[in-house]
């Protein structure tokens, strides 16, 4: 299956995602903050990233921007997982076909559908 990077400062969320995504056959890497997430994304080159929007050591919007300008990570699909309202995140989504948004509490089946959809989509245009 896919290599997925989970970036979230909440260990309960990381553990929940790890449990369900490993059970679905995915390989999971996890980072608890923005800096660790960027380092892992560059080193591991995941097929997909789940990204919390509100983290104390760097918000998901800034991580998103840094991922997108990096030549190694710029086209990796991203699923934002946040307690924030989707309308509050519209500026980050920018109609990007490789970005999805799921609101907490996490609907695992919806996450699996997002992952399947994003990983079956053709690569984003440059």
Secondary structure, DSSP 8 states (H G I E B T S, - for coil): --EEEEE-S-HHHHHHHHHHHHHTT-EEEEESSHHHHHHHHHHH--SEEEEES--TTS-HHHHHHHHHHSTTTTT-EEEEEESS-HHHHHHHHTT-TTEEEEESS--HHHHHHHHHHHHHS-----
